Each structure stands twice: as C-alpha cells, then as structure tokens.
C-alpha cells in the first residue's frame, strides 16, 4: 500500500454523498455486476475475478447463480481497505 492510498479513507457520509444527487440516491444499495463495474469503472470480468479470489467477501453475495454486491461495503472495500492484486 502506498502512502497516498493509506491516507484515503471514505466515511459513510462521503459514500452516501457520492451516490446521491440533490439528496436522492442515484445508485441502488444492491448492485448487479454490471452496475458495480460501471460504478468502479472496471471491466465486469474484474469484478468476477475479485469475487472468485475471495477479495469481495463481506460485500457480495450469490443470489442463485447471480452475484450481487452491497454498494457501500464495496466502496469501503475498494477505497478504504484496497483490493490486493496478489
């Protein structure tokens, strides 16, 4: 982890504000893989890869054969804890 990434810690209020426009949530609290990939600006295969490697534990759940991600937990994982590519 670099010094810059260690200092970036989003608060719950910052996460909520990033998902709102004019006080109305514009991003649903439970995301599809397509929505999560769009939110993070990564290919959806990256989301599947992170999930398969267990890097999204605690912020994703399988619903039948579909992967769903909890928006706020996903943003906390990516921005506060980081996704290690090792």
Phi and psi restraints in degrees (range 20) as a CNS / XPLOR table:
assign (resid 1 and name C) (resid 2 and name N)
       (resid 2 and name CA) (resid 2 and name C) 1.0 -85.3 20.0 2
assign (resid 2 and name N) (resid 2 and name CA)
       (resid 2 and name C) (resid 3 and name N) 1.0 167.2 20.0 2
assign (resid 2 and name C) (resid 3 and name N)
       (resid 3 and name CA) (resid 3 and name C) 1.0 -61.0 20.0 2
assign (resid 3 and name N) (resid 3 and name CA)
       (resid 3 and name C) (resid 4 and name N) 1.0 -38.5 20.0 2
assign (resid 3 and name C) (resid 4 and name N)
       (resid 4 and name CA) (resid 4 and name C) 1.0 -66.2 20.0 2
assign (resid 4 and name N) (resid 4 and name CA)
       (resid 4 and name C) (resid 5 and name N) 1.0 -43.5 20.0 2
assign (resid 4 and name C) (resid 5 and name N)
       (resid 5 and name CA) (resid 5 and name C) 1.0 -71.2 20.0 2
assign (resid 5 and name N) (resid 5 and name CA)
       (resid 5 and name C) (resid 6 and name N) 1.0 -27.6 20.0 2
assign (resid 5 and name C) (resid 6 and name N)
       (resid 6 and name CA) (resid 6 and name C) 1.0 -68.8 20.0 2
assign (resid 6 and name N) (resid 6 and name CA)
       (resid 6 and name C) (resid 7 and name N) 1.0 -29.3 20.0 2
assign (resid 6 and name C) (resid 7 and name N)
       (resid 7 and name CA) (resid 7 and name C) 1.0 -85.6 20.0 2
assign (resid 7 and name N) (resid 7 and name CA)
       (resid 7 and name C) (resid 8 and name N) 1.0 -11.8 20.0 2
assign (resid 7 and name C) (resid 8 and name N)
       (resid 8 and name CA) (resid 8 and name C) 1.0 -86.9 20.0 2
assign (resid 8 and name N) (resid 8 and name CA)
       (resid 8 and name C) (resid 9 and name N) 1.0 110.4 20.0 2
assign (resid 8 and name C) (resid 9 and name N)
       (resid 9 and name CA) (resid 9 and name C) 1.0 -135.1 20.0 2
assign (resid 9 and name N) (resid 9 and name CA)
       (resid 9 and name C) (resid 10 and name N) 1.0 111.7 20.0 2
assign (resid 9 and name C) (resid 10 and name N)
       (resid 10 and name CA) (resid 10 and name C) 1.0 -81.6 20.0 2
assign (resid 10 and name N) (resid 10 and name CA)
       (resid 10 and name C) (resid 11 and name N) 1.0 135.7 20.0 2
assign (resid 10 and name C) (resid 11 and name N)
       (resid 11 and name CA) (resid 11 and name C) 1.0 -86.5 20.0 2
assign (resid 11 and name N) (resid 11 and name CA)
       (resid 11 and name C) (resid 12 and name N) 1.0 160.5 20.0 2
assign (resid 11 and name C) (resid 12 and name N)
       (resid 12 and name CA) (resid 12 and name C) 1.0 -55.2 20.0 2
assign (resid 12 and name N) (resid 12 and name CA)
       (resid 12 and name C) (resid 13 and name N) 1.0 -35.8 20.0 2
assign (resid 12 and name C) (resid 13 and name N)
       (resid 13 and name CA) (resid 13 and name C) 1.0 -65.8 20.0 2
assign (resid 13 and name N) (resid 13 and name CA)
       (resid 13 and name C) (resid 14 and name N) 1.0 -40.6 20.0 2
assign (resid 13 and name C) (resid 14 and name N)
       (resid 14 and name CA) (resid 14 and name C) 1.0 -66.0 20.0 2
assign (resid 14 and name N) (resid 14 and name CA)
       (resid 14 and name C) (resid 15 and name N) 1.0 -38.7 20.0 2
assign (resid 14 and name C) (resid 15 and name N)
       (resid 15 and name CA) (resid 15 and name C) 1.0 -64.5 20.0 2
assign (resid 15 and name N) (resid 15 and name CA)
       (resid 15 and name C) (resid 16 and name N) 1.0 -46.2 20.0 2
assign (resid 15 and name C) (resid 16 and name N)
       (resid 16 and name CA) (resid 16 and name C) 1.0 -60.7 20.0 2
assign (resid 16 and name N) (resid 16 and name CA)
       (resid 16 and name C) (resid 17 and name N) 1.0 -43.0 20.0 2
assign (resid 16 and name C) (resid 17 and name N)
       (resid 17 and name CA) (resid 17 and name C) 1.0 -64.3 20.0 2
assign (resid 17 and name N) (resid 17 and name CA)
       (resid 17 and name C) (resid 18 and name N) 1.0 -35.7 20.0 2
assign (resid 17 and name C) (resid 18 and name N)
       (resid 18 and name CA) (resid 18 and name C) 1.0 -68.4 20.0 2
assign (resid 18 and name N) (resid 18 and name CA)
       (resid 18 and name C) (resid 19 and name N) 1.0 -22.0 20.0 2
assign (resid 18 and name C) (resid 19 and name N)
       (resid 19 and name CA) (resid 19 and name C) 1.0 -99.1 20.0 2
assign (resid 19 and name N) (resid 19 and name CA)
       (resid 19 and name C) (resid 20 and name N) 1.0 4.5 20.0 2
assign (resid 19 and name C) (resid 20 and name N)
       (resid 20 and name CA) (resid 20 and name C) 1.0 -119.2 20.0 2
assign (resid 20 and name N) (resid 20 and name CA)
       (resid 20 and name C) (resid 21 and name N) 1.0 152.8 20.0 2
assign (resid 20 and name C) (resid 21 and name N)
       (resid 21 and name CA) (resid 21 and name C) 1.0 -134.8 20.0 2
assign (resid 21 and name N) (resid 21 and name CA)
       (resid 21 and name C) (resid 22 and name N) 1.0 121.7 20.0 2
assign (resid 21 and name C) (resid 22 and name N)
       (resid 22 and name CA) (resid 22 and name C) 1.0 56.9 20.0 2
assign (resid 22 and name N) (resid 22 and name CA)
       (resid 22 and name C) (resid 23 and name N) 1.0 37.9 20.0 2
assign (resid 22 and name C) (resid 23 and name N)
       (resid 23 and name CA) (resid 23 and name C) 1.0 78.3 20.0 2
assign (resid 23 and name N) (resid 23 and name CA)
       (resid 23 and name C) (resid 24 and name N) 1.0 4.5 20.0 2
assign (resid 23 and name C) (resid 24 and name N)
       (resid 24 and name CA) (resid 24 and name C) 1.0 -115.9 20.0 2
assign (resid 24 and name N) (resid 24 and name CA)
       (resid 24 and name C) (resid 25 and name N) 1.0 129.1 20.0 2
assign (resid 24 and name C) (resid 25 and name N)
       (resid 25 and name CA) (resid 25 and name C) 1.0 -63.8 20.0 2
assign (resid 25 and name N) (resid 25 and name CA)
       (resid 25 and name C) (resid 26 and name N) 1.0 125.3 20.0 2
assign (resid 25 and name C) (resid 26 and name N)
       (resid 26 and name CA) (resid 26 and name C) 1.0 -101.8 20.0 2
assign (resid 26 and name N) (resid 26 and name CA)
       (resid 26 and name C) (resid 27 and name N) 1.0 -9.9 20.0 2
assign (resid 26 and name C) (resid 27 and name N)
       (resid 27 and name CA) (resid 27 and name C) 1.0 -122.0 20.0 2
assign (resid 27 and name N) (resid 27 and name CA)
       (resid 27 and name C) (resid 28 and name N) 1.0 124.8 20.0 2
assign (resid 27 and name C) (resid 28 and name N)
       (resid 28 and name CA) (resid 28 and name C) 1.0 -63.4 20.0 2
assign (resid 28 and name N) (resid 28 and name CA)
       (resid 28 and name C) (resid 29 and name N) 1.0 153.5 20.0 2
assign (resid 28 and name C) (resid 29 and name N)
       (resid 29 and name CA) (resid 29 and name C) 1.0 -71.0 20.0 2
assign (resid 29 and name N) (resid 29 and name CA)
       (resid 29 and name C) (resid 30 and name N) 1.0 -24.4 20.0 2
assign (resid 29 and name C) (resid 30 and name N)
       (resid 30 and name CA) (resid 30 and name C) 1.0 -116.9 20.0 2
assign (resid 30 and name N) (resid 30 and name CA)
       (resid 30 and name C) (resid 31 and name N) 1.0 125.4 20.0 2
assign (resid 30 and name C) (resid 31 and name N)
       (resid 31 and name CA) (resid 31 and name C) 1.0 -110.8 20.0 2
assign (resid 31 and name N) (resid 31 and name CA)
       (resid 31 and name C) (resid 32 and name N) 1.0 148.1 20.0 2
assign (resid 31 and name C) (resid 32 and name N)
       (resid 32 and name CA) (resid 32 and name C) 1.0 -79.2 20.0 2
assign (resid 32 and name N) (resid 32 and name CA)
       (resid 32 and name C) (resid 33 and name N) 1.0 170.8 20.0 2
assign (resid 32 and name C) (resid 33 and name N)
       (resid 33 and name CA) (resid 33 and name C) 1.0 -62.0 20.0 2
assign (resid 33 and name N) (resid 33 and name CA)
       (resid 33 and name C) (resid 34 and name N) 1.0 -41.7 20.0 2
assign (resid 33 and name C) (resid 34 and name N)
       (resid 34 and name CA) (resid 34 and name C) 1.0 -59.6 20.0 2
assign (resid 34 and name N) (resid 34 and name CA)
       (resid 34 and name C) (resid 35 and name N) 1.0 -44.5 20.0 2
assign (resid 34 and name C) (resid 35 and name N)
       (resid 35 and name CA) (resid 35 and name C) 1.0 -66.2 20.0 2
assign (resid 35 and name N) (resid 35 and name CA)
       (resid 35 and name C) (resid 36 and name N) 1.0 -41.0 20.0 2
assign (resid 35 and name C) (resid 36 and name N)
       (resid 36 and name CA) (resid 36 and name C) 1.0 -64.5 20.0 2
assign (resid 36 and name N) (resid 36 and name CA)
       (resid 36 and name C) (resid 37 and name N) 1.0 -42.8 20.0 2
assign (resid 36 and name C) (resid 37 and name N)
       (resid 37 and name CA) (resid 37 and name C) 1.0 -63.3 20.0 2
assign (resid 37 and name N) (resid 37 and name CA)
       (resid 37 and name C) (resid 38 and name N) 1.0 -41.6 20.0 2
assign (resid 37 and name C) (resid 38 and name N)
       (resid 38 and name CA) (resid 38 and name C) 1.0 -64.8 20.0 2
assign (resid 38 and name N) (resid 38 and name CA)
       (resid 38 and name C) (resid 39 and name N) 1.0 -42.9 20.0 2
assign (resid 38 and name C) (resid 39 and name N)
       (resid 39 and name CA) (resid 39 and name C) 1.0 -60.0 20.0 2
assign (resid 39 and name N) (resid 39 and name CA)
       (resid 39 and name C) (resid 40 and name N) 1.0 -44.2 20.0 2
assign (resid 39 and name C) (resid 40 and name N)
       (resid 40 and name CA) (resid 40 and name C) 1.0 -87.9 20.0 2
assign (resid 40 and name N) (resid 40 and name CA)
       (resid 40 and name C) (resid 41 and name N) 1.0 -7.9 20.0 2
assign (resid 40 and name C) (resid 41 and name N)
       (resid 41 and name CA) (resid 41 and name C) 1.0 60.3 20.0 2
assign (resid 41 and name N) (resid 41 and name CA)
       (resid 41 and name C) (resid 42 and name N) 1.0 45.9 20.0 2
assign (resid 41 and name C) (resid 42 and name N)
       (resid 42 and name CA) (resid 42 and name C) 1.0 -127.9 20.0 2
assign (resid 42 and name N) (resid 42 and name CA)
       (resid 42 and name C) (resid 43 and name N) 1.0 159.2 20.0 2
assign (resid 42 and name C) (resid 43 and name N)
       (resid 43 and name CA) (resid 43 and name C) 1.0 -63.6 20.0 2
assign (resid 43 and name N) (resid 43 and name CA)
       (resid 43 and name C) (resid 44 and name N) 1.0 147.8 20.0 2
assign (resid 43 and name C) (resid 44 and name N)
       (resid 44 and name CA) (resid 44 and name C) 1.0 -64.7 20.0 2
assign (resid 44 and name N) (resid 44 and name CA)
       (resid 44 and name C) (resid 45 and name N) 1.0 -25.6 20.0 2
assign (resid 44 and name C) (resid 45 and name N)
       (resid 45 and name CA) (resid 45 and name C) 1.0 -62.0 20.0 2
assign (resid 45 and name N) (resid 45 and name CA)
       (resid 45 and name C) (resid 46 and name N) 1.0 -30.5 20.0 2
assign (resid 45 and name C) (resid 46 and name N)
       (resid 46 and name CA) (resid 46 and name C) 1.0 -64.0 20.0 2
assign (resid 46 and name N) (resid 46 and name CA)
       (resid 46 and name C) (resid 47 and name N) 1.0 -41.2 20.0 2
assign (resid 46 and name C) (resid 47 and name N)
       (resid 47 and name CA) (resid 47 and name C) 1.0 -62.5 20.0 2
assign (resid 47 and name N) (resid 47 and name CA)
       (resid 47 and name C) (resid 48 and name N) 1.0 -46.2 20.0 2
assign (resid 47 and name C) (resid 48 and name N)
       (resid 48 and name CA) (resid 48 and name C) 1.0 -61.9 20.0 2
assign (resid 48 and name N) (resid 48 and name CA)
       (resid 48 and name C) (resid 49 and name N) 1.0 -39.6 20.0 2
assign (resid 48 and name C) (resid 49 and name N)
       (resid 49 and name CA) (resid 49 and name C) 1.0 -64.5 20.0 2
assign (resid 49 and name N) (resid 49 and name CA)
       (resid 49 and name C) (resid 50 and name N) 1.0 -47.9 20.0 2
assign (resid 49 and name C) (resid 50 and name N)
       (resid 50 and name CA) (resid 50 and name C) 1.0 -59.2 20.0 2
assign (resid 50 and name N) (resid 50 and name CA)
       (resid 50 and name C) (resid 51 and name N) 1.0 -41.0 20.0 2
assign (resid 50 and name C) (resid 51 and name N)
       (resid 51 and name CA) (resid 51 and name C) 1.0 -64.7 20.0 2
assign (resid 51 and name N) (resid 51 and name CA)
       (resid 51 and name C) (resid 52 and name N) 1.0 -45.7 20.0 2
assign (resid 51 and name C) (resid 52 and name N)
       (resid 52 and name CA) (resid 52 and name C) 1.0 -62.1 20.0 2
assign (resid 52 and name N) (resid 52 and name CA)
       (resid 52 and name C) (resid 53 and name N) 1.0 -31.5 20.0 2
assign (resid 52 and name C) (resid 53 and name N)
       (resid 53 and name CA) (resid 53 and name C) 1.0 -88.4 20.0 2
assign (resid 53 and name N) (resid 53 and name CA)
       (resid 53 and name C) (resid 54 and name N) 1.0 2.8 20.0 2
assign (resid 53 and name C) (resid 54 and name N)
       (resid 54 and name CA) (resid 54 and name C) 1.0 79.4 20.0 2
assign (resid 54 and name N) (resid 54 and name CA)
       (resid 54 and name C) (resid 55 and name N) 1.0 13.4 20.0 2
assign (resid 54 and name C) (resid 55 and name N)
       (resid 55 and name CA) (resid 55 and name C) 1.0 -79.8 20.0 2
assign (resid 55 and name N) (resid 55 and name CA)
       (resid 55 and name C) (resid 56 and name N) 1.0 -9.3 20.0 2
assign (resid 55 and name C) (resid 56 and name N)
       (resid 56 and name CA) (resid 56 and name C) 1.0 -111.2 20.0 2
assign (resid 56 and name N) (resid 56 and name CA)
       (resid 56 and name C) (resid 57 and name N) 1.0 16.7 20.0 2
assign (resid 56 and name C) (resid 57 and name N)
       (resid 57 and name CA) (resid 57 and name C) 1.0 -59.7 20.0 2
assign (resid 57 and name N) (resid 57 and name CA)
       (resid 57 and name C) (resid 58 and name N) 1.0 136.6 20.0 2
assign (resid 57 and name C) (resid 58 and name N)
       (resid 58 and name CA) (resid 58 and name C) 1.0 90.5 20.0 2
assign (resid 58 and name N) (resid 58 and name CA)
       (resid 58 and name C) (resid 59 and name N) 1.0 -11.2 20.0 2
assign (resid 58 and name C) (resid 59 and name N)
       (resid 59 and name CA) (resid 59 and name C) 1.0 -130.8 20.0 2
assign (resid 59 and name N) (resid 59 and name CA)
       (resid 59 and name C) (resid 60 and name N) 1.0 6.8 20.0 2
assign (resid 59 and name C) (resid 60 and name N)
       (resid 60 and name CA) (resid 60 and name C) 1.0 -140.9 20.0 2
assign (resid 60 and name N) (resid 60 and name CA)
       (resid 60 and name C) (resid 61 and name N) 1.0 160.5 20.0 2
assign (resid 60 and name C) (resid 61 and name N)
       (resid 61 and name CA) (resid 61 and name C) 1.0 -151.9 20.0 2
assign (resid 61 and name N) (resid 61 and name CA)
       (resid 61 and name C) (resid 62 and name N) 1.0 141.5 20.0 2
assign (resid 61 and name C) (resid 62 and name N)
       (resid 62 and name CA) (resid 62 and name C) 1.0 -84.3 20.0 2
assign (resid 62 and name N) (resid 62 and name CA)
       (resid 62 and name C) (resid 63 and name N) 1.0 131.5 20.0 2
assign (resid 62 and name C) (resid 63 and name N)
       (resid 63 and name CA) (resid 63 and name C) 1.0 -118.7 20.0 2
assign (resid 63 and name N) (resid 63 and name CA)
       (resid 63 and name C) (resid 64 and name N) 1.0 99.1 20.0 2
assign (resid 63 and name C) (resid 64 and name N)
       (resid 64 and name CA) (resid 64 and name C) 1.0 65.4 20.0 2
assign (resid 64 and name N) (resid 64 and name CA)
       (resid 64 and name C) (resid 65 and name N) 1.0 -125.4 20.0 2
assign (resid 64 and name C) (resid 65 and name N)
       (resid 65 and name CA) (resid 65 and name C) 1.0 -96.2 20.0 2
assign (resid 65 and name N) (resid 65 and name CA)
       (resid 65 and name C) (resid 66 and name N) 1.0 4.4 20.0 2
assign (resid 65 and name C) (resid 66 and name N)
       (resid 66 and name CA) (resid 66 and name C) 1.0 -101.6 20.0 2
assign (resid 66 and name N) (resid 66 and name CA)
       (resid 66 and name C) (resid 67 and name N) 1.0 139.0 20.0 2
assign (resid 66 and name C) (resid 67 and name N)
       (resid 67 and name CA) (resid 67 and name C) 1.0 -92.9 20.0 2
assign (resid 67 and name N) (resid 67 and name CA)
       (resid 67 and name C) (resid 68 and name N) 1.0 129.8 20.0 2
assign (resid 67 and name C) (resid 68 and name N)
       (resid 68 and name CA) (resid 68 and name C) 1.0 -122.5 20.0 2
assign (resid 68 and name N) (resid 68 and name CA)
       (resid 68 and name C) (resid 69 and name N) 1.0 145.2 20.0 2
assign (resid 68 and name C) (resid 69 and name N)
       (resid 69 and name CA) (resid 69 and name C) 1.0 -125.3 20.0 2
assign (resid 69 and name N) (resid 69 and name CA)
       (resid 69 and name C) (resid 70 and name N) 1.0 138.9 20.0 2
assign (resid 69 and name C) (resid 70 and name N)
       (resid 70 and name CA) (resid 70 and name C) 1.0 -85.2 20.0 2
assign (resid 70 and name N) (resid 70 and name CA)
       (resid 70 and name C) (resid 71 and name N) 1.0 113.4 20.0 2
assign (resid 70 and name C) (resid 71 and name N)
       (resid 71 and name CA) (resid 71 and name C) 1.0 -48.1 20.0 2
assign (resid 71 and name N) (resid 71 and name CA)
       (resid 71 and name C) (resid 72 and name N) 1.0 -56.0 20.0 2
assign (resid 71 and name C) (resid 72 and name N)
       (resid 72 and name CA) (resid 72 and name C) 1.0 -65.3 20.0 2
assign (resid 72 and name N) (resid 72 and name CA)
       (resid 72 and name C) (resid 73 and name N) 1.0 -41.5 20.0 2
assign (resid 72 and name C) (resid 73 and name N)
       (resid 73 and name CA) (resid 73 and name C) 1.0 -66.5 20.0 2
assign (resid 73 and name N) (resid 73 and name CA)
       (resid 73 and name C) (resid 74 and name N) 1.0 -37.4 20.0 2
assign (resid 73 and name C) (resid 74 and name N)
       (resid 74 and name CA) (resid 74 and name C) 1.0 -62.8 20.0 2
assign (resid 74 and name N) (resid 74 and name CA)
       (resid 74 and name C) (resid 75 and name N) 1.0 -46.2 20.0 2
assign (resid 74 and name C) (resid 75 and name N)
       (resid 75 and name CA) (resid 75 and name C) 1.0 -64.9 20.0 2
assign (resid 75 and name N) (resid 75 and name CA)
       (resid 75 and name C) (resid 76 and name N) 1.0 -38.7 20.0 2
assign (resid 75 and name C) (resid 76 and name N)
       (resid 76 and name CA) (resid 76 and name C) 1.0 -63.1 20.0 2
assign (resid 76 and name N) (resid 76 and name CA)
       (resid 76 and name C) (resid 77 and name N) 1.0 -43.9 20.0 2
assign (resid 76 and name C) (resid 77 and name N)
       (resid 77 and name CA) (resid 77 and name C) 1.0 -61.3 20.0 2
assign (resid 77 and name N) (resid 77 and name CA)
       (resid 77 and name C) (resid 78 and name N) 1.0 -47.8 20.0 2
assign (resid 77 and name C) (resid 78 and name N)
       (resid 78 and name CA) (resid 78 and name C) 1.0 -69.9 20.0 2
assign (resid 78 and name N) (resid 78 and name CA)
       (resid 78 and name C) (resid 79 and name N) 1.0 -46.2 20.0 2
assign (resid 78 and name C) (resid 79 and name N)
       (resid 79 and name CA) (resid 79 and name C) 1.0 -91.6 20.0 2
assign (resid 79 and name N) (resid 79 and name CA)
       (resid 79 and name C) (resid 80 and name N) 1.0 -30.5 20.0 2
assign (resid 79 and name C) (resid 80 and name N)
       (resid 80 and name CA) (resid 80 and name C) 1.0 -94.5 20.0 2
assign (resid 80 and name N) (resid 80 and name CA)
       (resid 80 and name C) (resid 81 and name N) 1.0 -41.5 20.0 2
assign (resid 80 and name C) (resid 81 and name N)
       (resid 81 and name CA) (resid 81 and name C) 1.0 -98.3 20.0 2
assign (resid 81 and name N) (resid 81 and name CA)
       (resid 81 and name C) (resid 82 and name N) 1.0 -31.3 20.0 2
assign (resid 81 and name C) (resid 82 and name N)
       (resid 82 and name CA) (resid 82 and name C) 1.0 86.3 20.0 2
assign (resid 82 and name N) (resid 82 and name CA)
       (resid 82 and name C) (resid 83 and name N) 1.0 151.2 20.0 2
assign (resid 82 and name C) (resid 83 and name N)
       (resid 83 and name CA) (resid 83 and name C) 1.0 -106.5 20.0 2
assign (resid 83 and name N) (resid 83 and name CA)
       (resid 83 and name C) (resid 84 and name N) 1.0 112.5 20.0 2
assign (resid 83 and name C) (resid 84 and name N)
       (resid 84 and name CA) (resid 84 and name C) 1.0 -83.9 20.0 2
assign (resid 84 and name N) (resid 84 and name CA)
       (resid 84 and name C) (resid 85 and name N) 1.0 125.2 20.0 2
assign (resid 84 and name C) (resid 85 and name N)
       (resid 85 and name CA) (resid 85 and name C) 1.0 -84.1 20.0 2
assign (resid 85 and name N) (resid 85 and name CA)
       (resid 85 and name C) (resid 86 and name N) 1.0 7.3 20.0 2
